Structures are given as structure tokens and as C-alpha cells.
Amino acid sequence: MYKRQVTIPGTEGEFGVLEGHSPLLSGVKAGIVRVHKNAMNDNPRRIFVAGGFADVTADRCVLLAEEAQDLTLVDISALDADIAKLSAQLAAETDAFEKVKVQNRLNVLSAKRAAI
């Protein structure tokens, strides 16, 4: 029986990590990391990540994320307002570089909203 498990949204698909896992380095896409405290944990901690890298060894899992937020702490009204503001900004933006930056941020916020 394992003590802890982490489920990570890898770029090649979601994967779980248990103690004693083989070494692994993986890209992480925007999605939900689920942290299970024990085998009977039916209510894992859910953390939104905007992408990054996971470094797994037999005794630890290190996740380097561009952005991470516990989903229980997200203010949905504020998130929806930010999405609306960025959507309007994207429609009005004329500079190609700025348009890409706004679109990337909008993609992250939209993924967070979908995760909720």
C-alpha cells in the first residue's frame, strides 16, 4: 500500500507518481495536479498549473510550474472578469507581439476556468 500519490498532466498524457517511481523528467501542460495524501483519500488536493516540468525520482517529485494555484482559493467572479477583460483587450490589440502575449494569458485563464 502506498502512502502518497500525485497525478500530473504531462505533455504526453496524465501520469501518476507513487513512492519508488522510476526516474522521469516530463513536460507538464496546463491542467490539474491532484495530490492524494493516502490510499483512501477520495478528496485529493487539486492544484491548477499553467505548465512546466516534473522531475521524478524514487523518493520525490519536484514540479516546476510557470503558475500554480490551489483551486479552492480561486475567486470565480474575479477570474471571469479577467477573462472578459483579456478578451476585449485581445479584440482591440493591433500589435502582433502584444496580441500573442494577451492570447497566451487568456489561454491560461481559460484553462483554469475549465479546470474548475
ROVEX-773002 format. One line per 8 residues: their letters; for each residue z, y, x of N, C-alpha, C. Coordinates in nm, 3 decimals. Layout:
a	Z,Y,X,Z,Y,X,Z,Y,X; ...
REM end
This chain:
mykrqvti	0.000,-0.117,0.083,0.000,0.000,0.000,0.000,0.125,0.089; -0.078,0.225,0.051,-0.086,0.347,0.131,0.014,0.451,0.082; 0.044,0.543,0.172,0.137,0.650,0.137,0.064,0.771,0.081; -0.046,0.808,0.145,-0.118,0.928,0.104,-0.269,0.901,0.108; -0.342,0.979,0.028,-0.488,0.972,0.029,-0.542,1.112,0.006; -0.652,1.143,0.071,-0.723,1.268,0.050,-0.866,1.232,0.015; -0.920,1.295,-0.089,-1.060,1.276,-0.126,-1.132,1.407,-0.097; -1.243,1.398,-0.020,-1.312,1.516,0.033,-1.457,1.517,-0.014
pgtegefg	-1.509,1.634,-0.056,-1.650,1.643,-0.095,-1.740,1.659,0.029; -1.775,1.548,0.092,-1.859,1.552,0.211,-2.002,1.589,0.179; -2.075,1.637,0.277,-2.214,1.675,0.256,-2.302,1.555,0.224; -2.259,1.436,0.265,-2.334,1.313,0.236,-2.274,1.238,0.118; -2.176,1.298,0.052,-2.111,1.235,-0.062,-1.960,1.240,-0.048; -1.891,1.225,-0.157,-1.745,1.229,-0.159,-1.690,1.106,-0.087; -1.582,1.126,-0.010,-1.519,1.013,0.058,-1.369,1.028,0.058; -1.301,0.912,0.062,-1.156,0.909,0.064,-1.105,0.876,0.203
vleghspl	-0.990,0.931,0.235,-0.928,0.908,0.365,-0.787,0.854,0.342; -0.759,0.739,0.402,-0.627,0.679,0.399,-0.573,0.673,0.541; -0.444,0.651,0.555,-0.387,0.631,0.688,-0.457,0.515,0.755; -0.486,0.527,0.883,-0.553,0.423,0.957,-0.705,0.430,0.948; -0.758,0.539,0.891,-0.903,0.554,0.875,-0.973,0.557,1.011; -1.093,0.508,1.017,-1.174,0.516,1.138,-1.207,0.662,1.167; -1.220,0.700,1.295,-1.255,0.838,1.329,-1.387,0.879,1.263; -1.389,1.003,1.215,-1.505,1.053,1.142,-1.507,1.205,1.152
lsgvkagi	-1.626,1.260,1.169,-1.647,1.405,1.162,-1.754,1.426,1.057; -1.724,1.507,0.956,-1.818,1.525,0.846,-1.825,1.670,0.806; -1.943,1.711,0.761,-1.957,1.840,0.696,-1.895,1.831,0.558; -1.847,1.942,0.507,-1.786,1.948,0.374,-1.862,2.050,0.292; -1.901,2.011,0.171,-1.970,2.105,0.082,-1.870,2.166,-0.015; -1.913,2.268,-0.085,-1.827,2.332,-0.185,-1.787,2.230,-0.290; -1.659,2.223,-0.318,-1.610,2.128,-0.418,-1.459,2.119,-0.414; -1.408,2.008,-0.467,-1.264,1.990,-0.481,-1.213,1.885,-0.383
vrvhknam	-1.110,1.922,-0.308,-1.035,1.827,-0.226,-0.916,1.785,-0.310; -0.897,1.654,-0.324,-0.783,1.602,-0.400,-0.685,1.537,-0.304; -0.560,1.581,-0.312,-0.456,1.529,-0.225,-0.360,1.446,-0.311; -0.359,1.315,-0.285,-0.271,1.222,-0.356,-0.149,1.199,-0.268; -0.032,1.223,-0.322,0.090,1.206,-0.242,0.129,1.061,-0.224; 0.093,0.976,-0.320,0.126,0.834,-0.309,0.033,0.755,-0.400; 0.044,0.624,-0.394,-0.045,0.536,-0.470,-0.035,0.556,-0.620; 0.077,0.599,-0.670,0.097,0.616,-0.813,0.074,0.760,-0.859
ndnprrif	0.023,0.845,-0.771,0.005,0.986,-0.802,-0.118,1.005,-0.890; -0.096,1.015,-1.020,-0.206,1.035,-1.114,-0.241,1.182,-1.131; -0.165,1.269,-1.070,-0.189,1.413,-1.081,-0.200,1.472,-0.940; -0.314,1.450,-0.873,-0.326,1.499,-0.735,-0.336,1.651,-0.729; -0.299,1.705,-0.616,-0.317,1.848,-0.591,-0.466,1.871,-0.574; -0.522,1.969,-0.644,-0.666,1.998,-0.639,-0.687,2.132,-0.571; -0.764,2.129,-0.462,-0.790,2.248,-0.383,-0.940,2.269,-0.375; -0.986,2.387,-0.416,-1.127,2.420,-0.404,-1.156,2.463,-0.260
vaggfadv	-1.263,2.408,-0.202,-1.308,2.451,-0.070,-1.453,2.495,-0.082; -1.488,2.598,-0.005,-1.623,2.653,-0.009,-1.715,2.590,0.094; -1.667,2.491,0.165,-1.748,2.426,0.268,-1.674,2.430,0.400; -1.720,2.350,0.496,-1.657,2.348,0.627,-1.678,2.214,0.693; -1.575,2.166,0.764,-1.581,2.040,0.837,-1.451,1.963,0.821; -1.462,1.829,0.820,-1.345,1.742,0.816,-1.344,1.659,0.944; -1.230,1.657,1.012,-1.211,1.577,1.132,-1.103,1.474,1.100; -1.145,1.348,1.092,-1.055,1.241,1.052,-1.025,1.151,1.171
tadrcvll	-0.898,1.119,1.190,-0.856,1.020,1.288,-0.766,0.919,1.216; -0.719,0.820,1.287,-0.635,0.717,1.224,-0.504,0.773,1.168; -0.455,0.883,1.226,-0.325,0.934,1.181,-0.327,1.074,1.121; -0.447,1.134,1.107,-0.452,1.267,1.045,-0.591,1.301,0.996; -0.594,1.400,0.908,-0.720,1.453,0.857,-0.707,1.605,0.862; -0.793,1.667,0.941,-0.793,1.812,0.954,-0.917,1.864,0.884; -0.899,1.958,0.792,-1.009,2.016,0.718,-1.018,2.163,0.756; -1.131,2.201,0.814,-1.158,2.340,0.848,-1.250,2.395,0.741
aeeaqdlt	-1.198,2.481,0.654,-1.274,2.529,0.540,-1.303,2.677,0.552; -1.421,2.716,0.504,-1.458,2.857,0.500,-1.367,2.934,0.404; -1.328,2.866,0.298,-1.238,2.923,0.197,-1.168,2.808,0.128; -1.042,2.822,0.097,-0.969,2.718,0.024,-0.870,2.785,-0.070; -0.860,2.729,-0.192,-0.765,2.784,-0.289,-0.719,2.675,-0.382; -0.589,2.665,-0.400,-0.531,2.572,-0.495,-0.578,2.613,-0.634; -0.637,2.520,-0.708,-0.695,2.555,-0.839,-0.590,2.597,-0.941; -0.464,2.561,-0.920,-0.361,2.605,-1.015,-0.330,2.754,-1.000
lvdisald	-0.375,2.814,-0.890,-0.348,2.956,-0.865,-0.464,3.048,-0.900; -0.572,2.993,-0.953,-0.692,3.073,-0.984,-0.671,3.147,-1.115; -0.695,3.278,-1.113,-0.694,3.360,-1.234,-0.836,3.354,-1.291; -0.855,3.279,-1.397,-0.990,3.256,-1.452,-1.054,3.385,-1.500; -0.976,3.474,-1.562,-1.031,3.601,-1.611,-1.084,3.685,-1.495; -1.007,3.691,-1.387,-1.050,3.768,-1.270,-1.172,3.703,-1.205; -1.174,3.571,-1.201,-1.289,3.500,-1.144,-1.414,3.528,-1.227; -1.405,3.522,-1.358,-1.519,3.552,-1.444,-1.566,3.695,-1.427
adiaklsa	-1.473,3.788,-1.411,-1.509,3.928,-1.389,-1.582,3.945,-1.256; -1.536,3.875,-1.152,-1.601,3.882,-1.021,-1.742,3.826,-1.027; -1.760,3.718,-1.102,-1.892,3.658,-1.117,-1.986,3.754,-1.189; -1.937,3.817,-1.294,-2.019,3.914,-1.368,-2.057,4.033,-1.281; -1.961,4.082,-1.203,-1.986,4.196,-1.114,-2.091,4.160,-1.008; -2.077,4.042,-0.948,-2.173,4.000,-0.846,-2.311,3.974,-0.905; -2.317,3.924,-1.026,-2.446,3.901,-1.093,-2.518,4.033,-1.115; -2.444,4.134,-1.158,-2.503,4.267,-1.178,-2.546,4.327,-1.044
qlaaetda	-2.464,4.310,-0.942,-2.496,4.360,-0.809,-2.622,4.292,-0.754; -2.633,4.162,-0.777,-2.750,4.087,-0.730,-2.878,4.138,-0.797; -2.871,4.163,-0.926,-2.987,4.211,-1.000,-3.032,4.350,-0.953; -2.936,4.432,-0.909,-2.968,4.569,-0.866,-2.999,4.581,-0.718; -2.966,4.479,-0.638,-2.982,4.486,-0.492,-3.129,4.484,-0.452; -3.166,4.574,-0.360,-3.305,4.580,-0.313,-3.320,4.534,-0.168; -3.213,4.541,-0.090,-3.218,4.497,0.049,-3.211,4.344,0.055; -3.307,4.280,0.120,-3.316,4.134,0.122,-3.193,4.070,0.186
fekvkvqn	-3.145,4.128,0.297,-3.028,4.072,0.364,-2.905,4.079,0.275; -2.883,4.194,0.213,-2.767,4.210,0.125,-2.779,4.120,0.003; -2.902,4.101,-0.046,-2.924,4.014,-0.161,-2.881,3.871,-0.129; -2.912,3.823,-0.008,-2.873,3.689,0.034,-2.721,3.679,0.043; -2.655,3.781,0.099,-2.509,3.780,0.108,-2.444,3.774,-0.030; -2.495,3.854,-0.123,-2.439,3.857,-0.258,-2.464,3.722,-0.326; -2.584,3.666,-0.309,-2.617,3.537,-0.371,-2.527,3.427,-0.316; -2.501,3.427,-0.186,-2.412,3.326,-0.127,-2.272,3.336,-0.184
rlnvlsak	-2.220,3.456,-0.197,-2.085,3.475,-0.252,-2.082,3.433,-0.400; -2.188,3.466,-0.472,-2.198,3.427,-0.612,-2.202,3.275,-0.626; -2.270,3.208,-0.535,-2.276,3.061,-0.536,-2.137,3.000,-0.519; -2.058,3.057,-0.428,-1.922,3.007,-0.402,-1.834,3.027,-0.526; -1.840,3.146,-0.584,-1.757,3.172,-0.702,-1.800,3.087,-0.821; -1.930,3.065,-0.835,-1.981,2.981,-0.944,-1.936,2.836,-0.924; -1.935,2.788,-0.801,-1.887,2.653,-0.773,-1.739,2.642,-0.803; -1.662,2.746,-0.771,-1.520,2.746,-0.803,-1.498,2.742,-0.954
raai	-1.577,2.819,-1.026,-1.564,2.822,-1.172,-1.598,2.686,-1.232; -1.701,2.623,-1.179,-1.741,2.490,-1.227,-1.632,2.387,-1.196; -1.561,2.406,-1.086,-1.455,2.312,-1.047,-1.337,2.317,-1.143; -1.317,2.432,-1.205,-1.205,2.449,-1.297,-1.240,2.382,-1.428
REM end
